[in-house]
């Protein structure tokens, strides 16, 4: 079987026992669930003005979760409206 360089590195990390799972798995799982819901529901594009600092922080958080910042923003709004935030 042929592996990509990324796959080889992942296997090496696993072999060395250096793998550390996502600490906040619940947040990741919820974000993935929200992404799945977003693909099945009709969406409407909106424009919103935000402070540059808020956008930077939002993007940084999205990177740490491994999701696009637009999905994170949509998820936060959805959770707020569902009274989960």
N, C-alpha and C positions, 0 to 999 in steps of 0.2 A: 504494500500500500504506500502511496506517495503522499507526504504531508507538506503543507505550506510552511514557510518559516514561522508564521504565527502559531500554527498548530504544534510545530516542533518545540517552540519555546514553552507553550502551555504544558505539553507533556513533560518537559524537563522540570518545570516548576512543580508539577504534581509528583514526579519521581523524587525530588529533593524534599518533599513534605512542606513546601513553602506556600502552598495555596491557602488563601484566607478568603472565606466566603463573604458575601455582602453582609455587612453588619445589620443593616436595616432592611431585611428582606420583605417585611410587611409593606413598606413604602414602595419598593420596587414592584411587588406583586400588584398592589393597588394601581400603580401607574400603568402597568401592562393591561390590567382589566379595563381601565379607563380608555386606553388606546383601542382595545377591541370594541368597546361600546361606541367610541367615536366613529369607527368605520361602518357601523350598522345604522347610525342615525343620520338624518339629514342635517347638514351643517350650513351655516350662513357665515360669510366673511364679514368681519367688522374691523373698523379702524379705531384705535385708542391711543391717546397720548399719555406717555408715562415718563417719569423722571429718568434721566440717563443712568443714574446710580441704581435705581430699581431694576432697570433692564439688565444691567451688568450682573447684578446679584441673581436675578432670575436665570440668566444664561449660565452662570457658574453652578447654580444648584442643579439645573437640568443636565449639565455635563457630568456632575457627580452621580446623577441617577442614570445616566446613559440614555436620555431621551431628549427629543427636540424641545426647545424652550416653549414653543407654541403649544405643544401637548401639555406641558406642565402648567402653563397659564390656563388652558382650558379645564384641566383637571381641578385646579384650585378654585376656579369660578364654580364649576359643577359641584364640588364638595361643599362650598359655602352655601350654595342655593339648596342643597340637600340637608343643610344644618349639621354637616359633619365637621365643619371648621368653626 
